[in-house]
C-alpha cells in the first residue's frame, strides 16, 4: 500500500497542478506532455517577451548588520562548519503584535548564505521552514554543491520563525510536561486511549503556564505573525518586492504573506509544500500516509546499498518503533524514535554512507543497544519539539477533533500507515487547552506564477500533505510550474541541483516557458 501512495499522490497532484495551468491559460484541448526532466528554460519569441516579463528583484537599499556565524551555528547544531559557503547572521526587532507598533519587541534572526563570487548587488531570496525545524538549521546545508548554481547568483536569507530556532525562543513548559508532550503520553503502554488522556492532561497544564507567561501575546505566534515578520524584513531592506521560498510548513507562511502583501511578492517558491488552513485531522492523516511512504522508501533504498536493516527494512523499523511504544527501549518512545529517524533523513546526508549510518543506529537498537538512536532523538528534540514550536503549531491548528476521536483515527490510519498512525493521531491532543489564532488569510490570486517543488519522499510532512494545496491553486486560477523530485530528504531546493538551477531561471526577468509539469532526477 505504501508504494501506492507514491504513485497515486504524485500522479494526482501533478495532474491537478498541470490542469490549473491549462485552465488558467485557456489552452486548446490536446494530449498532456507529461513530466519532463528539466534541462533549463527555453526562450520566448520577441512578440511574447513583454507579456512574459516579471518584475525585477532588487538588492537591499539598507541591509542588516551581518557577522560571520558559521562556526557558532555549527556548534549549536553539532554539525560540521560548511567550508564552501559564507554564513552570516543578523537580527532585527519586530513588534510582538504586528497591529501595534508600540507592543513589546521580539528579536528575529536570519542567516545569510552566499559564495565568494555572489554579486554584491544581487537580490536575496528569503527562505522559511516555518515550524518544521529552524530555518537556521537548514542553512547549515547550504554548503552542498547542490545549491552552488543558485548561491553563485543570489544569496539566500533564512529567517527563523518567531519562537523557533534563534528567533525569540519560548521556554514556558516544565520538564515533565515537555517530556510527556514530545513523547505523546508514552508511559510503557501501547494503549492510545490512555496515552491520549495523559498527553491531554500535560497539554492543558502546560497551556495554563504558557498563557500566564506570555499574556497577552500567547496568540501572536501564528502563521500570519510569521508572515508579518517577513514584511518587516522587506521594509527594512527598502525594496519593493522580495522572492520567497516556503519549505514545508513555511509554504503556509509564504502563502499568508502573498495574501497580505500580494504586490510585494516578486517570486514565490513552494518547496515540499503543505496546504494552507487545512483542518487538523485531514492534515495529520496526510502526514501519517506521506511519512510512512518515505520510511518505506528509506528501507527499500537502504536495502539496495546493503545497509544493516537487511532485505526487509520495514519489518525492522516496525519492530523498533513497537519496542519504543511498549517501553522495551528505556528512554525512547515510538514517537521519539520516529522523530529521530525522520529528522536524520530530513537534514543529514542520504547518500549510501548516510543511509548506512542511520541504519546502524536502528539495527543496534533492534539488538537492544539504543545509545546511537538516543543521540539522534536528543538532537531531533531541539530541532522539532521546542516550546515555541508547540505554541506556534497550536496557534495554527484548526478544527482539532475531540479526545475521544483520537484512538479511532489511529486505528483507521493504521491500516495504511502502521508506523506513523499512532503518533500522527496523538499529536492532535498536544494542543488540548491551547488557544487558536484562527485561519490565516489565503491568496485571492497569483499575479506571479508560483514554482512548486514536490519532494516525493519528504520525511517531515510527506507528499500527501501537498495535495491540500491544489484547491487554492484551482480557485485562484494560478499558473504554477511543478517539479517532482524522487530523492529522499527535506527541501527539494537544497537537495536537487536540477531544482536549484531551475530556481535560477525562475529568478530571471521572464516567466518560465516549457512544460508545466517537470521532473528532476534523484
Steps between C-alpha positions, in 0.01 A plus 500: 500500500786741568627476145149587387524830689809595302345437161148629567598807701759607248270440204195664652684806625700560185187448292311762697789746490527452127125538447509825695741642246298368208176651630660831592664546163201371302711259300332303226425137565775255422717232651690594815876508450563306822788553740832594348843512653606863533783607271468875545249748364427584140479852361191697405429650162538879473122545479446317828787658692309790651208282609737256667712760678513481879569781746862562590636387834743741663782487750424661838538877511571471872626159607524349846820496702636151430785321672661167430323223691581173323705359787248616760214329318707186449554481877134567570375227267796263552589480132809579298559860396430535127824585323361600161243758604517815709236504775425834664244574771301812576197597707228761494215594731130463429198582715350187658161629384535588131196727528652700786843649420538598865455145634790313659789428263614156384841430353483319165819340367609416148788307345632611162678249283713609206811408305813708446385571145141593589448851359477770765202653322306173463144477628470262798252215523315471834459143629275379780436151632225619735461269799646186340851576626710815534577661166847562643552123520409455135750777426774264620429296185563797271860389457408201284588515132129478427439867573812632330321606178252707702735644763743607230234747385279570802554486876242307701377657824351239733267652759418313820129524575422681826520253789713260293877460482675824582197729460343594834516148648223402741562309824185450704433128556627298793743221412239238592233661281744534213606136524141375508401714204791419271459128574124520442412366844707182470547332836563137416151445361400461135142594586423811296204597716710504819774693323246752373382564855854545636603718208194724521550549875859613448393722209231678701729554797772629270257730323404660832865573585591623152192723478595660830860543382413651162182696584373693307697376197447124515312510166765703317710207384279396209574472130364848434740647757794320340392652168491844663862454611601439137328825406703674770814362338393622155428846638842517666662402174307778326422288195170487314482122457663192641541141390381245757568129542255331737623151592253256656290687757685811387292482182198601710696802625589592141138464389378714790755764400374482141146553629586802715758659268436381144671801348818431694554145371742488210544121490330222695657156540305234690745225590356172636184698583204433723152643464393829653241482780451124469285353776699319768385141445537493119841669535616237751366217282692634201818526706459144630458360147775709345760437769416128501578496129828684557605246763419219257714674238782526754476127578496407132794720402690394809464139385627598156830625648539205737437677830442324831119518485518196277277400213180573696578833658136583560469202732793623707362854508168363622673298773706793628205739497285241678775450758492872568124491542514207744777643716752236395754772415539712815529869425332466159136502394354412163454871434856593594633218280294620205612859555864392526489299175303753297713791619817318398348432158396865478827677574782245482659358183289229338761352271613140559728594792227709666241225463741242642580718802131549583427132440780400740336706778165332435635146470703545820179600679334190356772297673442688827769772479312827449782744584546631144124532449472690830762746376297555182185545707666760722619694194156486341327637809684831479410530132134398499355489851566831674244694703485768231422246228219351709361848567509594132348172383217537749443860390452361148307179568149515352210266575674288762294183556373395840720279717258209463558502124878459517514121565251449215713708264811303599327171419368630168832643384690196627368284217720681249753669727586259784829670589364855520127487576518502881740792521308699238171451681643564846662824381148642472470490880813709550297819461221411742435814704715723278366805320449520125562816301259413219554447131775685317399714201507316169616651170222605263733493201856422390620782274843336504472132396627288791768236465403183688771249595358163601712271714358153442674366813478791742561347849344785699168580332479239225383547142134447592502830691566689177170385352316745726658782301320418176153647582659840565688489171185400313270761650747783450580405141870473577745397228758294691798315367537180703815293536509155659814355658530135599791545739485442874515804728341827607506799261536426132687826446786408734521141372461527121745692283248471218239680711754763611584576138132534416461747786784704347297515178184585693672794669574650160298771332252282311255221568612142468403347170468137410296227670300581811579156641865404535726258682850517642708183533572367847 
